[in-house]
Amino acid sequence: MTQIEIGRLLRAGTAGCVVGCRVSQLTAPAFGGIVRIPLEAGYQVFGLIHDIHIDDDGLVRQLVTADSIPEAVIQDNRANRNVPVEISVLFIGYEQDGVVFHLLPPRPPLSLDLIYLCEDDDVCRFTSHGRFGYFRHILRSEELPVGELLAAHLQQASRAHASLGDPAWKDAATRELITLLRDDYPRLMMVLGAIGDC
């Protein structure tokens, strides 16, 4: 199995973590993608990428004010310097001894733990377990762009399910979101609008 490493953990809490990565690793992770953090034997944490943040530094601040920047300088800045890239992850569940739980993990991962992008089989195994219980972690987050995050996630996860022979997964996920948001009409319309755009 190919494992796509996207970075190492900077800091974590009960509900999520921040991952640091190099610009060269930034081609793999995407907004709404599912990642996994393997810990001790039989235990790993699953999360959803909800923000990718590229900080500036002193040199970048100087370069952006220049009249023109040679392409070689831009490539050198991206390839040879440690451009600070942070990926914020919302925890959506964990796996213990082969059993998937859509609950917050019992303990967060530690600094410098490796984070991997989930392959299609991991995505399908996690998202098809139970009745979409991990949606509640996304929906309870007031500060996140919930509609766009769910739309991006459903697009990526439905692609994984379709590639493994389950094209009906997205319809089932959308029906569950409608059920969960039936008493919050404005939020439901926002989420369905974002899903419709993808």
Summary of the structure (lengths in Angstrom):
residues: 198
radius of gyration: 18.3
end to end distance: 29.2
largest distance: 57.3
contacts: 596
relative contact order: 0.18
helix: 37%
strand: 26%
